Amino acid sequence: MAFQETPVFIPVDFMQEFLQESFAQVGCSLEESERVTRRLIGANLRGHESHGVARMPRYVEWVQKGTLIPNQKIRLIQENEVLSILDGGHGFGQSIGEQTIQQGVEKALKHGVSVTALRNSGHLGRIGDWAELAAESKVASLHMVNVRGSLLVAPFGGVDRRGSTSPFCCGIPRPDEPPVILDFATSLVAEGKALVALRGGTPLPEGAIIGPDGKLGNDPLPLYGEIPEDRYPDPNVGPGALTGFGLHKGAGLNFFMEMFAGALTGSGTSAGIQDTSLRPFCNGMLSVYFSLDYFHSDDWFAQEVRNYIEFYKDSRPAEPDGEVLIPGEVELRLMK
């Protein structure tokens, strides 16, 4: 049965110390412990509990199993002026992702555009972090991610699991303002949101879960199955599945995340993972970067973005007390 827990509010400073010590205990350097902690807490502060501190027990479990390796550096497989094919060596995604973005941004600043194809990364966390990091250098970016070794999502018209949650993200920088970031799982909800709901947090929307009988619901338990008292919930063992967002359109996008982030990068798709010792959990990520300075020598782009946002938000709200928001605006408000 699902957890029923009373919310407990924990000071950020206490949580930082606890997480850093936990990661240090399993072999992370001080620098990596601080980096992973900062990214996880940052996700919570933006309202994304699914990619926040709730991930820590699973990270520790993966390290203990040997499927997540502390203190890894990206390995360059092949490159030219605008392309880098990289292997993350199953390192912490918070470290591997940062190294990958730095390489992509560096090439984009030199040549106008660039592509990084990352394979075999540990969990990359909140993908919006990587678009934000690129935006700090006045670089717009697109990111396509898949999750090999995590078969969670049923295809449109199907019941059996055939895909991962496969996030998509893009971001554009704005002068003197935070970047505009779009970041979403191509499943109706991320698995982490199902975990939060399982533990008594925000309920899932109706239709987020499909049972083995094909019936839709919002109870996360079918994703995890019966949970032994001494085990952390495992989304890979339940009889149900997550559904895709947007019916056939979301399912189609989910399919192509597997093609670009899984097959093209060399990381591998979600197919054939029944033997997870041969295809353990990892993220693949295909990223494309655009240096704004190569596209515009003045502030034309920034002005166009500013004008469009004003025009967009001026649409009459559908609800009397409603408001039209741009992508990422909810998260920005939570951070203030």
Secondary structure by P-SEA (a helix, b strand, c coil): cbbbbcbbbbbaaaaaaaaaaaaaaacccaaaaaaaaaaaaaaaaaccccccccaaaaaaaaaaacccccbbbbbbccccccbbbbbcccccaaaaaaaaaaaaaaaaaacccbbbbbccccccccaaaaaaaaaaacccbbbbbbbccccccccccccccccccccccccccccccccbbbbbbcccccaaaaaaaaaccccccccccccccccccccccccccccccccccccccccbbbbbccaaaaaaaaaaaaacccccccccccccccccccccbbbbbbbbbbccccccccaaaaaaaaaaaaaaaccccccccbbbbccaaaaaaaac
